[in-house]
Amino acid sequence: MASMTLAPNAPHRRPLWRLFLAPILLLIAAAAWSAFWLYAVSQAEVKADAWRAQEAKSGRSYDCARQSIGGYPFRIEVRCEGARVTLTSQTAGAAQPVTINLGEILTVAQVYDPKLLIAEFHAPATISETSSAPAMQVTWNTARASVVGLPAIPQRASIVFDDVAIDRSNNSVQVPVARARHVELHGRLAEGSTPKDPVIESVLHIESGSVRDVHPVLARPFAADIHAKLTGLKDLAPKPWPQRLRELQANGGHVEIVQSRIQQDDLVAVAAGTLELNAQGHIDGELQMTVAGLEKIIPALGIEKMLEEGVPQAALDRVAPGVKTQDVNNLLGALDKAIPGLGKVVKQNAGVGVAAGINALGKEATLEGKPARTFPLRFADGVVYLGPLKVGQVPQLF
């Protein structure tokens, strides 16, 4: 039988277009993503312009000396160098606009989550009423903010500062105004709240804070945690603060201090209550306080000054019923006439008696394992009373 030889199979050639399919698809996807990113950037610019226009109507203008946009492919980064904020009619009795100049603001949003905005602020910032003479300078180590819910109504917002310092310019000399190692402020719409009847919950946290020129008690470092709830707003549309506060007052709005705690050295105080605005723009209301270590701050409450100006009748009615303020003032004057300086000595040592009087007004309590007293902290037409004593004055808010 003759042998048969089988011819080898002819080589199978793949279509060339398959080799280029993956790169072509990748190029199409990249082009589509680039177009989407550019569209997202354009929409962000449109919404940012609309937001700035709304704010301008409320007396808050925002400008950048130089603005750039980057972050491709997954982020949108808006860098504002030479940022300037101009505030008009934002405080009671404002005579002229207030200008805030910042070095740089970097705002970042993820393309896939545009409702979350994160911002970083670069120090320093100057706050002034005229462009030629900065009135305040603010510095910090880090400053960050976040907002959730844009471009719709914000659902929550936060701002955090580390190592913040505020100084007042006085003939080229920086005078300390406030200091804090760490500050956090968080706000959100309360659960069940609606855009037509918003309720705002906020939490303020301060570590190693101090404030000058407000009250001697606040000049020493303190820590604070305050949880508050604001009701009575009609909407969340941008408005000048005086207008917002007037609407709040007319609508019967108030601030509920749900919980607060302040610690300064051995002093610990917690408080809760409700504050509101009266028709004149002053604060009214009452907080129930529990304080451990009250005797530590009695010297800083201005007891000597109070006695020098005359003992309030209300204080005597609470501490020593039946005794008239004129009788006490006459007695101190008589002591000075009999032995010069004796009345002053009595005044200087009266702090112990006043502290005992405050303790007598309150109730015994225990706070964090320490003996404490519970008593009211009252606000009447902006005047602050600790028991019967006037200890401060809150300025008019509108």
C-alpha positions, 0 to 999 in steps of 0.5 A: 500500500502506498504511504500517504503524507498529510500536509501540515495545517495552515496557520490560523491568523487572528484579525488585527482589529482584536489586538487594538480593541482594548487600547481603543476601548481604554482611549474611549473610556479615558475620553469619556471620563475626561469629558465627564470631569470637565462637565463636573468642573463646569457645573461646580463653577456654575453652582459656586457662582450662584452661591456667591451671588446669593451670599452677596445679596446677604452682605457677604462677598467672596473674591480670589486674587488668583483661582485655579482648578485641578485634581484630575482625574478623580477630584475637583480641587479649587485653589483660591489664592489671595482670598478676601471676604467682605462682610456688610451689615453682619453685626449690630451697629456696624459702621462699615464693612469688615474685610477678612484676607486669607493667604489661601483656601483649597477646596476639594470634592470627589467627582463621585461624591460632589455633595461632600466638600472639604476645605483647608485654610492657610494662615494668616488671616487679617480682619479689618474695617479699613484696608490700610490698618488691620485690626485683628490677625488670626494665625493657626497651625491647621484649619479644616472645614467640611460641608455635606449636602451641597449644592442642596441644603447643607445637612451638616458642617464642621470646622476645626482649628489647631493652635489658633491665636487671635491678636489685636493690632495696636500701633504695630504691636500685637495684643493677645485677644484669644488663644486655643490649642484646639477648637471644633464646631459641628452643626447639623440639621436635627433628625425630623427637621424640615427645610421650612422649619429647620432645627439646628444641633451644634457642638462646640469643643475647646481645649486650653482656650482663653479670652482677654478683655471679656471677663477675668474668669475667661483669661485663664485657660479653660476647656469647654464642651457645649451641646446646643439646639437652635429652633425658630428658623424659617429657612436656611437661605443666606441672610445678614445676621441681624436680619436672621436674628430679628426673624428668630426673635419674632418667630419665638426662637430660642437656643436650648443648651442641652448640655455643657461642661466647663473646666478651669483648674479645679473648677468644674461647671455643668449647665443646661437651660434655654436662652432667647432674644428680646425685642431689643436684641438682648439675651434673656433666659436662665441656665441651671448650673452645678459648680464644684470649686466655686470659691476658686473664681469668687475673687475674679467675679469683681466682689470688691468692685461691687462693694465699692459701687454699693451692695445691690438691694437684690443681693441683700434681699436674698442673702440678708432679708430685711437689711437695706443697701443704704445701711450697709453703705453707710456702715462702710463709710462710718468705718472709714471715718472711725479708722481710715482704711477699715471700710476698705479692709472689710470690703476686701474680705467680704468675698468669703461672706459673698461666697457663703451667701451664694452657697446659701442660695443654691442646693448641695450637690455632687459633681464628678465626685466633688462637693458642689452647689446648684443655682441659676445663671440668669440673663436679663436684658443682656445682664448676666447674674450669678445668683444675686450678683451681676457678673457680666454684660452680653452686648446687643446682638441686633 
